[in-house]
Amino acid sequence: MHSPLPVFALLFNAFVWGLTWWPFRHMFDAGLHPLWATAVMYAMVLTGLLLFRPGILRQIRDNPGLWVLALSSGLNNVAFNWAITIGDVVRVILLFYLMPAWAILLAWKVLGERPTPTAIARLLLAFCGVFLVIWPKDGGLARLFAALSLADWLALFGGFMFAFTNVTLRRMHRTPGQARMFSMFGGCMLTALAAAFVGGQFGLVPQFPAPNATWVTTAVLLAMTLAVGNWALQYGASRLAASVTAVVMLSEVAFASVSSVLLGAAQLDTRSLLGGALILMAAAWSAWPRKVKAPPASASHS
């Protein structure tokens, strides 16, 4: 009899990420922009990793390709955290989960994996869903791009970088796992700091605020929770088939959708529901078991 613990571990990780929008908004209301929040939290996590695994830095030095992984996962995480803080949570999550469609195109260009007719069908299904989600209520192709908000663009870009992170991880599957994890967390911190600085120059991001009990406490608790969630992901993904992991992780959409609607951070209409259904069908279809050698487990949000 197989133990249910790996599945529960993945569900816990999905639950954590499905509810991260709330503490990010809580910190934002307390004066801490999500870019600064991302940098602060991952600085805490990195400090803990260095205390327990000081040899990680040598592994990073011996694998210069990890800098690519750091950049992609950093951009993915920054875009996602910013988007769920300022946008409609359900809309952001759905646009972000266009990731499997981006992965088909990236695997073709980066890994040389030519897409099959089935993969192209999944791609078209996912993009049809996206068009339903983002199509303006008053219609018209000319109004489409004007109707996209900053949160929408961040969600689409974050999903693309999430796919690029997955492809990069597949190329670097022989690199030690703890080195990959450290580079991903480090990339999240450095990219958030750089984006906060650049955004501040253009007036998009306020200066780092004075510490207050609200955002400091929230940041510490969320950093600890994300660290436990990442451990749960590593535990579950290492014991289950990649296809099973991918399907279970789709529960993040349900956790985020239900919590945000109940707390008034998102709205659901018929078109969003239909578009979301198509996007999730494409994602689940991409995770359907095939008679090929399973690739290494995919990445989380870092």
matplotlib code that plots the C-alpha trace (Angstrom):
import matplotlib.pyplot as plt

x = [0.0, 1.4, 1.7, -0.5, 2.1, 3.8, 0.4, -0.4, 3.0, 2.3, -1.2, 0.3, 2.8, -0.1, -2.1, 0.7, 1.3, -2.5, -2.8, 0.4, -1.6, -3.1, 0.1, 1.6, -1.4, -1.3, 2.3, 1.5, -1.2, 1.3, 3.7, 5.9, 5.9, 5.9, 9.3, 10.8, 8.8, 10.2, 13.8, 13.4, 11.9, 14.4, 17.2, 15.9, 15.7, 19.2, 20.7, 19.1, 20.4, 24.0, 23.9, 23.0, 24.8, 27.8, 29.3, 26.6, 28.6, 31.4, 28.8, 27.5, 31.0, 31.6, 28.4, 28.2, 25.1, 23.2, 23.2, 20.8, 18.5, 18.8, 17.7, 14.8, 13.4, 13.9, 12.0, 9.3, 8.9, 9.0, 6.4, 4.1, 4.3, 3.8, 0.9, -1.1, -0.7, -2.1, -4.4, -7.5, -6.1, -8.1, -7.2, -3.6, -3.4, -5.1, -2.8, 0.2, -0.8, -0.4, 3.1, 2.6, 1.9, 5.0, 7.0, 6.1, 7.6, 10.7, 11.4, 11.3, 13.8, 16.0, 16.0, 15.2, 12.1, 9.9, 6.2, 3.9, 0.4, -1.0, 1.3, 0.2, -3.5, -2.7, -1.1, -4.1, -6.5, -4.5, -4.3, -8.1, -8.6, -6.4, -8.2, -11.5, -10.0, -8.5, -11.0, -12.5, -16.2, -16.9, -15.1, -12.8, -9.3, -8.2, -9.2, -7.5, -4.1, -5.4, -7.5, -4.6, -3.4, 0.1, -1.0, -2.0, 1.3, 3.2, 1.2, 1.8, 5.5, 5.8, 4.2, 6.7, 9.7, 8.2, 8.3, 11.8, 12.8, 11.4, 13.3, 16.5, 16.1, 15.8, 19.1, 20.7, 19.2, 22.7, 23.6, 23.2, 19.7, 20.7, 22.8, 19.8, 17.6, 20.0, 20.5, 16.8, 16.2, 19.2, 17.9, 14.6, 16.3, 18.7, 16.1, 13.6, 16.2, 17.2, 13.5, 12.7, 15.6, 14.8, 11.0, 11.8, 13.7, 10.5, 8.1, 6.6, 8.0, 8.1, 11.3, 11.9, 9.7, 10.6, 10.1, 6.8, 5.4, 2.8, 5.0, 8.0, 6.0, 4.1, 7.4, 9.1, 6.1, 5.7, 9.4, 9.2, 6.0, 7.5, 10.6, 8.5, 6.4, 9.5, 10.6, 7.2, 7.5, 10.9, 9.6, 6.5, 8.0, 10.9, 8.4, 5.8, 5.8, 6.2, 2.8, 1.1, 3.0, 1.9, -1.8, -1.7, -0.1, -3.0, -4.9, -3.1, -5.6, -8.5, -7.0, -6.3, -9.6, -11.8, -9.9, -9.7, -13.4, -14.4, -12.2, -13.3, -10.0, -11.3, -14.4, -15.7, -17.7, -18.8, -16.1, -13.3, -14.7, -14.8, -11.4, -10.0, -11.4, -9.7, -6.3, -6.6, -7.6, -4.5, -2.3, -3.8, -3.5, 0.2, 0.7, -1.2, 1.1, 2.8, 4.9, 8.2, 11.0, 9.8, 11.8, 13.0, 10.4, 9.5, 10.0, 7.8, 7.6, 10.9]
y = [0.0, 3.4, 6.1, 9.1, 11.4, 12.5, 13.6, 15.4, 17.1, 18.4, 19.5, 21.5, 23.2, 24.1, 25.3, 27.6, 29.1, 29.3, 31.6, 33.6, 36.5, 37.3, 37.9, 39.8, 42.1, 42.3, 43.5, 45.8, 47.5, 47.8, 49.7, 47.0, 46.6, 43.0, 43.4, 44.5, 41.7, 39.1, 40.3, 40.4, 36.9, 35.2, 36.9, 35.1, 31.8, 32.1, 32.9, 29.8, 27.6, 29.0, 28.3, 24.7, 24.1, 26.3, 24.2, 25.4, 28.4, 26.1, 24.2, 27.5, 28.5, 25.1, 25.4, 28.8, 27.7, 28.2, 31.9, 31.4, 29.4, 32.1, 34.8, 32.9, 31.8, 35.3, 36.9, 34.2, 34.8, 38.6, 38.8, 36.4, 38.0, 41.5, 40.4, 38.7, 41.7, 44.2, 42.2, 40.0, 36.9, 34.3, 36.1, 36.3, 32.6, 31.5, 33.6, 32.4, 28.8, 29.3, 27.9, 24.4, 26.1, 28.2, 25.1, 23.4, 26.3, 26.7, 22.9, 23.2, 26.0, 25.2, 21.4, 20.7, 18.8, 19.2, 19.5, 16.7, 17.2, 16.5, 19.2, 21.7, 20.9, 21.5, 24.8, 26.0, 24.9, 26.9, 30.0, 29.8, 29.8, 32.9, 34.8, 34.1, 35.3, 38.6, 39.5, 42.9, 43.0, 45.5, 43.3, 44.3, 43.3, 46.9, 47.1, 43.9, 45.1, 48.4, 46.3, 44.4, 45.7, 45.6, 42.6, 40.8, 41.4, 40.4, 37.1, 36.3, 37.1, 35.2, 32.1, 32.3, 32.5, 29.7, 27.5, 28.7, 27.7, 24.2, 23.8, 25.1, 22.6, 19.8, 20.8, 21.0, 17.8, 16.5, 19.6, 19.0, 19.7, 22.0, 24.1, 24.5, 25.4, 28.0, 29.6, 29.8, 31.5, 33.7, 34.7, 35.6, 37.9, 39.6, 40.0, 41.5, 44.0, 45.0, 45.4, 47.4, 49.8, 50.2, 50.5, 53.2, 55.3, 55.3, 55.9, 52.4, 51.2, 53.2, 53.3, 50.6, 51.5, 51.8, 48.5, 48.0, 45.0, 44.1, 43.6, 42.3, 39.6, 38.6, 38.5, 36.2, 33.9, 33.7, 33.0, 30.1, 28.8, 29.0, 27.1, 24.3, 24.4, 23.9, 21.0, 19.5, 19.9, 18.2, 15.4, 14.8, 15.4, 13.0, 10.1, 10.6, 10.5, 13.9, 13.6, 13.0, 15.9, 18.3, 17.3, 17.6, 21.0, 22.3, 22.3, 25.7, 27.2, 26.0, 27.1, 30.6, 30.9, 29.9, 31.9, 35.1, 35.0, 34.4, 37.3, 39.7, 39.8, 38.3, 38.2, 35.3, 35.6, 33.1, 33.9, 33.6, 30.3, 28.9, 30.3, 28.9, 25.5, 25.4, 26.5, 23.9, 21.2, 22.0, 21.9, 18.6, 17.2, 18.1, 16.1, 13.0, 10.0, 9.0, 6.0, 7.8, 8.2, 10.6, 13.9, 15.3, 16.9, 20.4, 23.5, 25.3, 29.1, 28.9]
z = [0.0, -1.0, 1.7, 1.1, 2.8, -0.5, -1.9, 1.3, 1.2, -2.3, -1.3, 1.6, -0.7, -3.1, -0.2, 0.9, -2.5, -3.1, -0.1, -0.4, -2.0, 1.4, 3.5, 0.5, 0.5, 4.3, 4.1, 1.2, 3.3, 6.1, 3.8, 2.4, -1.4, -2.6, -4.2, -0.9, 0.8, -1.6, -1.0, 2.8, 3.0, 0.8, 2.6, 5.7, 4.0, 2.5, 5.8, 7.3, 4.4, 4.8, 8.5, 7.9, 4.6, 4.4, 1.6, -0.8, -1.9, -3.3, -5.3, -6.7, -7.7, -9.4, -11.5, -13.2, -15.2, -11.9, -12.5, -15.4, -13.1, -10.5, -12.9, -14.4, -11.0, -9.6, -12.5, -12.1, -8.4, -8.5, -11.3, -9.5, -6.1, -7.5, -9.7, -6.9, -4.7, -7.1, -9.4, -9.3, -7.8, -9.9, -13.1, -12.2, -11.2, -14.5, -16.6, -14.7, -15.3, -19.0, -18.1, -19.7, -23.0, -22.8, -21.8, -25.2, -27.1, -24.9, -24.9, -28.7, -28.9, -25.9, -25.7, -29.3, -28.4, -31.5, -30.5, -31.4, -32.8, -29.3, -27.8, -30.4, -29.6, -25.9, -26.8, -28.8, -26.0, -23.4, -25.6, -26.3, -22.6, -22.1, -24.8, -23.0, -19.7, -21.0, -23.7, -22.8, -21.9, -24.6, -27.1, -30.0, -30.8, -30.7, -27.1, -26.1, -25.3, -23.8, -21.4, -20.0, -16.6, -15.1, -13.1, -16.3, -17.9, -14.8, -14.6, -18.3, -17.9, -14.6, -16.2, -19.1, -16.7, -14.7, -17.8, -18.6, -15.0, -15.5, -18.8, -17.2, -14.3, -16.8, -18.4, -15.0, -13.4, -12.6, -10.5, -6.7, -5.5, -2.6, -5.0, -7.4, -4.5, -3.1, -6.5, -7.0, -3.6, -4.2, -7.6, -6.0, -3.5, -5.9, -8.7, -6.2, -4.9, -8.5, -9.6, -6.5, -7.1, -10.8, -10.1, -7.5, -10.1, -12.2, -9.3, -9.5, -6.2, -2.9, -0.8, 1.8, 4.8, 8.4, 10.2, 11.9, 13.8, 11.2, 8.1, 10.0, 11.8, 8.6, 6.6, 9.2, 9.4, 5.6, 5.1, 7.5, 5.9, 2.4, 3.6, 5.0, 1.8, -0.3, 1.9, 1.4, -2.4, -2.4, -0.3, -2.4, -5.8, -5.1, -4.3, -7.0, -10.8, -12.4, -14.0, -10.6, -9.1, -11.8, -11.5, -7.7, -7.9, -10.0, -6.7, -6.0, -8.5, -6.4, -3.1, -4.5, -6.3, -3.3, -0.7, -2.9, -3.8, -0.2, 1.0, -1.8, -3.7, -6.9, -9.0, -11.1, -14.3, -16.9, -19.3, -16.7, -15.6, -19.1, -19.9, -16.7, -17.4, -20.8, -19.3, -16.5, -19.0, -21.0, -17.9, -16.8, -20.3, -20.3, -17.1, -18.4, -18.1, -21.4, -22.3, -22.2, -19.8, -17.1, -16.8, -13.5, -11.3, -12.3, -10.2, -7.8, -7.6, -5.8]

ax = plt.figure().add_subplot(projection="3d")
ax.plot(x, y, z, "-o")
ax.set_aspect("equal")
plt.show()
